[in-house]
Amino acid sequence: MGEESLYRAPLVLLARPEDVLRVGDEHLLTPREQRRAGALRHRADRDAHVAAHLLVRHCAAALTGEPVESLVLVQECAECGSTEHGRPSIAGLPELHVSLAHTRGAVVAGADRRPIGVDVEGLRTTDVDPAVLAATLTAAETARVRSASDPPSAFLRHWVRKECLVKVGVITLDELSRVELDPTTEQDGEEGRTHGRFGSLHLVDWVDPILGAAVAAAAHRPPVVGSADTWAVRST
């Protein structure tokens, strides 16, 4: 790790793709990352992909003190060994864990010295398909979502938190409908964020009305959440 590390706690950064692209250097992406971005049909999806892959580098640089230009993002599937998919990491820094996610209009990245997971999904106004509810939520969670004042947003809160748990590696996609998120662990925090627990993990989630997205992070300690202003200043 670099000597100029700026953060001790898990760091999570959230931004608009255009803000990242305005100051980020797309050429930092590897040929594999650029190829995957180029395969996306819509410009908004390509921008979000590139921005997320840049933002996770800035997140890692802020946490470690390493120059962002020196950080290479790699992926490897633990099951098949493919480098075209799988959990992301920073080459040469096995003690650092990173996570990233993107949707149209919003990107999020996380870094920590222990496993971390982040997720973001665009808000919806349409009702959730009952088949999707059955595949992702327990019966109790489904009842809470259906009785919520805003069922689509309530569903997304569950979805992004469970996606984070998958990315950390404590559950699998096949287990989503059997894993219960305990609402009794939840507490309201600053800036409209909800803090909860899943075993030893800290879960934080919130809805960003400006970005129009639901966001969540899972880490072994409460994460520090920064905005585009945070990482833009730190990376200059």
C-alpha positions in Angstrom: 0.0 0.0 0.0 1.2 3.6 -0.7 2.3 5.8 2.2 -0.3 8.5 1.4 -3.4 6.4 2.1 -6.3 8.8 2.8 -8.8 6.5 4.4 -8.8 3.7 7.0 -12.5 2.7 6.8 -14.1 1.0 3.7 -14.6 3.7 1.1 -17.6 3.9 -1.2 -17.9 6.5 -4.0 -21.0 7.4 -5.9 -21.2 9.6 -9.0 -22.9 10.5 -12.3 -21.1 8.9 -15.2 -20.6 12.2 -16.9 -18.8 13.6 -13.8 -16.3 10.7 -13.8 -15.8 10.9 -17.5 -15.1 14.7 -17.3 -12.0 14.2 -15.2 -11.2 10.5 -15.7 -8.9 9.1 -18.4 -10.6 6.4 -20.4 -7.2 5.2 -21.6 -6.6 3.8 -18.1 -8.9 1.0 -19.0 -7.3 -2.3 -20.2 -8.0 -3.6 -23.7 -10.4 -6.1 -22.2 -12.4 -3.4 -20.4 -12.5 -1.2 -23.5 -13.6 -4.1 -25.6 -16.5 -4.9 -23.3 -17.5 -1.3 -23.2 -17.5 -1.1 -26.9 -19.8 -4.1 -27.2 -22.5 -2.3 -25.4 -25.2 -1.0 -27.8 -26.4 2.2 -26.1 -24.2 5.2 -25.4 -25.5 5.6 -21.9 -24.6 2.0 -21.0 -21.1 2.4 -22.5 -20.5 5.7 -20.5 -21.7 4.0 -17.3 -19.4 1.0 -17.8 -16.4 3.1 -18.5 -17.1 5.5 -15.6 -17.6 2.7 -13.1 -14.3 1.1 -14.2 -12.5 4.5 -13.8 -14.2 5.3 -10.5 -13.1 2.0 -8.9 -9.5 2.9 -9.7 -9.9 6.3 -8.0 -11.6 4.6 -5.0 -8.6 2.2 -4.7 -6.1 5.0 -5.2 -7.8 7.1 -2.4 -7.7 4.1 0.0 -4.1 3.0 -0.8 -2.3 6.1 -1.7 -1.2 4.5 -4.9 -1.2 6.6 -8.2 -4.4 6.0 -10.0 -2.4 5.6 -13.3 -0.6 2.6 -11.8 -3.7 0.6 -11.0 -4.8 -2.2 -13.3 -8.3 -3.7 -12.8 -8.5 -7.4 -13.5 -11.2 -10.0 -13.2 -11.0 -13.8 -12.8 -13.8 -16.3 -12.3 -13.1 -18.6 -9.3 -15.0 -21.4 -10.9 -13.8 -21.5 -14.5 -10.6 -19.3 -14.4 -11.9 -17.0 -17.2 -10.6 -13.4 -17.2 -13.7 -12.2 -19.0 -15.9 -12.2 -15.9 -15.6 -12.8 -12.2 -14.8 -10.8 -9.1 -12.7 -7.7 -9.8 -9.4 -6.9 -8.2 -6.4 -4.7 -8.6 -3.4 -6.4 -10.1 -0.5 -6.6 -7.6 -2.6 -5.6 -4.6 -4.0 -8.9 -3.3 -4.7 -7.4 0.1 -7.1 -4.8 -1.4 -10.7 -5.7 -2.3 -12.8 -3.7 -4.7 -16.3 -3.7 -6.1 -18.2 -1.7 -8.7 -21.6 -1.4 -10.3 -23.4 0.8 -12.8 -26.7 1.7 -14.2 -27.7 4.4 -16.6 -27.1 7.7 -14.9 -25.2 6.4 -11.8 -22.0 4.5 -10.9 -20.7 3.3 -7.6 -17.4 1.8 -6.5 -16.0 0.5 -3.2 -12.6 -0.5 -1.8 -11.4 -2.0 1.5 -8.8 -4.3 3.0 -11.5 -6.9 3.5 -14.2 -8.1 1.1 -16.7 -5.4 0.1 -19.7 -5.3 -2.2 -21.5 -2.4 -3.8 -24.6 -2.2 -6.1 -26.7 0.5 -7.7 -30.0 0.2 -9.6 -32.1 2.8 -11.4 -35.5 3.6 -9.7 -38.6 2.2 -11.3 -42.3 3.1 -11.2 -43.7 -0.1 -12.5 -44.9 -3.0 -10.2 -42.4 -5.8 -9.6 -43.2 -9.1 -11.5 -44.5 -11.7 -8.9 -42.0 -14.2 -10.4 -39.1 -11.9 -9.7 -40.3 -11.4 -6.1 -40.6 -15.2 -5.6 -37.1 -15.7 -7.0 -35.4 -13.0 -4.9 -37.3 -12.4 -1.6 -38.5 -14.5 1.3 -42.2 -14.7 2.0 -41.8 -12.1 4.9 -39.8 -9.8 2.7 -42.4 -10.1 -0.1 -45.1 -9.1 2.3 -43.2 -6.1 3.5 -42.6 -5.0 -0.1 -46.2 -5.4 -1.1 -47.4 -3.4 2.0 -44.9 -0.6 1.5 -46.0 2.9 0.4 -43.7 2.6 -2.6 -43.3 -1.2 -3.5 -40.9 -0.8 -6.4 -38.4 1.2 -4.3 -38.9 -1.2 -1.4 -38.1 -4.1 -3.7 -35.0 -2.3 -5.0 -33.7 -1.7 -1.4 -33.8 -5.5 -0.9 -32.3 -6.2 -4.3 -29.3 -3.9 -4.0 -28.5 -5.1 -0.5 -28.7 -8.8 -1.5 -26.5 -8.1 -4.6 -23.9 -6.7 -2.3 -23.9 -9.8 -0.2 -23.4 -11.9 -3.4 -20.5 -9.7 -4.3 -18.9 -10.1 -0.9 -19.3 -13.8 -1.3 -21.5 -14.7 1.7 -24.5 -15.8 -0.4 -25.1 -16.9 -4.0 -27.7 -15.9 -6.5 -29.5 -19.2 -6.0 -30.0 -18.4 -2.3 -31.6 -15.0 -2.7 -35.1 -16.2 -1.9 -33.9 -18.1 1.2 -31.9 -15.4 2.8 -33.8 -13.1 5.1 -32.6 -9.5 5.7 -33.6 -8.7 9.3 -35.4 -5.3 9.5 -34.9 -5.2 13.3 -31.1 -4.5 12.7 -31.9 -1.3 10.6 -31.4 2.2 11.9 -31.7 5.5 10.1 -28.4 7.3 9.6 -27.1 10.5 8.2 -28.2 11.8 4.8 -31.2 9.5 4.5 -29.1 6.3 4.7 -30.3 3.1 6.4 -27.7 1.1 8.3 -28.3 -2.6 9.1 -26.4 -5.8 9.7 -26.1 -9.2 8.1 -24.0 -11.4 10.5 -20.7 -9.6 10.9 -21.3 -7.4 7.8 -22.5 -3.8 7.9 -25.1 -3.0 5.3 -25.9 0.6 4.2 -28.4 1.6 1.6 -30.2 4.7 0.4 -32.1 6.2 -2.4 -30.4 9.1 -4.2 -33.2 11.2 -5.7 -30.9 13.3 -7.8 -29.4 10.3 -9.5 -32.7 8.4 -9.4 -31.1 5.3 -8.1 -31.1 2.9 -5.1 -27.6 2.3 -3.8 -26.1 -0.2 -1.2 -22.8 -1.3 0.2 -21.8 -4.3 2.4 -18.5 -4.3 4.3 -17.0 -5.5 7.5 -16.9 -2.0 9.0 -19.3 1.0 8.4 -18.1 2.5 5.1 -17.3 6.1 4.4 -19.5 7.3 1.6 -18.2 10.0 -0.7 -19.7 11.9 -3.6 -18.2 12.9 -6.9 -16.8 16.0 -5.3 -14.9 13.9 -2.8 -13.1 11.7 -5.3 -12.5 14.5 -7.8 -10.7 16.6 -5.2 -8.7 13.6 -3.9 -7.6 12.5 -7.3 -6.2 15.9 -8.4 
